[in-house]
Amino acid sequence: MSNQVNHVNSINKKAIGSFMIGMIAIFGLIFIKEGTILSLVGLLIGVISLKEGKQLNQRGAILALVGITFNVIGCIGFIWLFI
């Protein structure tokens, strides 16, 4: 038996993380007027998950793109609120 994990056609966990961080950042922006650092981390994780998903042939590209979008909204929203 092999101890290798088959990553083909699995959902990229970083894409899920980026999506969840984006959701939390938007809610944080709405309710406590903060979430910029969280948005930057989520944006970085989303970009990494897109690249990793293509290399490993994993699902979750749309989830990563939505996460990136939410995180960009979180960053822009913070800048818009305080400028």
HUJO-V77087 format. One record per residue. N is the residue number from 1. RES is the residue in one small letter. PHI is phi as a letter, one per 30 degrees, with the letter a starting at -180 (999 if undefined). Layout:
((N:RES:PHI) (N:RES:PHI))
//
This chain:
((1:m:999) (2:s:c) (3:n:c) (4:q:d) (5:v:c) (6:n:d) (7:h:c) (8:v:d) (9:n:i) (10:s:c) (11:i:d) (12:n:d) (13:k:d) (14:k:d) (15:a:d) (16:i:d) (17:g:d) (18:s:d) (19:f:d) (20:m:d) (21:i:d) (22:g:d) (23:m:d) (24:i:d) (25:a:d) (26:i:d) (27:f:d) (28:g:d) (29:l:d) (30:i:d) (31:f:c) (32:i:b) (33:k:i) (34:e:b) (35:g:l) (36:t:d) (37:i:d) (38:l:d) (39:s:d) (40:l:d) (41:v:d) (42:g:d) (43:l:d) (44:l:d) (45:i:d) (46:g:d) (47:v:d) (48:i:d) (49:s:d) (50:l:d) (51:k:d) (52:e:d) (53:g:d) (54:k:d) (55:q:d) (56:l:c) (57:n:h) (58:q:c) (59:r:d) (60:g:j) (61:a:d) (62:i:d) (63:l:d) (64:a:d) (65:l:d) (66:v:d) (67:g:d) (68:i:d) (69:t:d) (70:f:d) (71:n:d) (72:v:d) (73:i:d) (74:g:d) (75:c:d) (76:i:d) (77:g:d) (78:f:d) (79:i:d) (80:w:d) (81:l:d) (82:f:c) (83:i:c))
//
